[in-house]
């Protein structure tokens, strides 16, 4: 998925065989930019119109603030009420 600002990608990476071995990663299109892990143990990340990163992990749906568009590791998410 292209990031909302059009300056990078958001994607999921599977590093092992367990359900918690997924990561959500962002990478800027800027020359020399390294990938940044945003979330460990989550996958299928999408940005909502509200600016939240929404993703699944451990059988739950999570939403976390995008932190003003800065590509960096995010604080631990909170589980959304059912």
N, C-alpha and C positions, 0 to 999 in steps of 0.2 A: 504494500500500500504506500502510495506517495504521501509524505507528510503534508498537513494542511497548508503550510507555507510554500510547498513545491520545491523545497530545498534539500530533500532527503527521502529515505525509505524507512518504513516500519515493517519488520518481518519477524517470524518465529523461527527458532533454531532448536532442533532436537539433538541433545548431546549424549544421551544414553538410552537405556531401555525402560526406565521407570516413568510413571506419569509426571513426576516432579522434575524430570530432566529437561523440561522445556524452558526456553528463555525468550523474552521479547526484546528485540534489538532494534536500535535506530542507527542509521548511517547517513551522514551528510553527503551530498554530491560534491562538496568542495574537494579539490585536489589534496590528496594525502590524508584525508579524514579517516579516522579509525572507527570501527563499530563501537557503539556504547550499549551495554546491557541495561535496559530500563527496569525489567522485572524478571526475577528468577521464579520458576515454578508456575508460569502462566503462558498461555498461547492464544493465538487468534486475536491479537490486539487490533483495535479499531479506534479511531478518534471520533467522538460524538460532536455534534454541532455545538454543544455546550463547552467544548474544549477539554473534556475528560477523556482519558484513555480507558476504554472498556475492554475487558478480556476475561477469559475463563481460566480456571485453575482449581484443581481439587474438587471438582463437581459443583463449583460455585461461580457466580458472576461477580466481577469486581469493577469498580469505577474509581479512578484516581485523577486528581487535578494534574493538568499538563505542566504546571509550574511556569506559566508565562511563556511557553514555547521553547524553553531552554532544553536542549538535548543533554540530559544527565540522568544519573540513577535517581529513581523516585523513592520517596518514603514508603514504608510498608502500607499496603492498601487496607481498607476496611471492607468487611463483608456487607453487601447490600441486603437489606431486609427482604424476606420472601413475600 
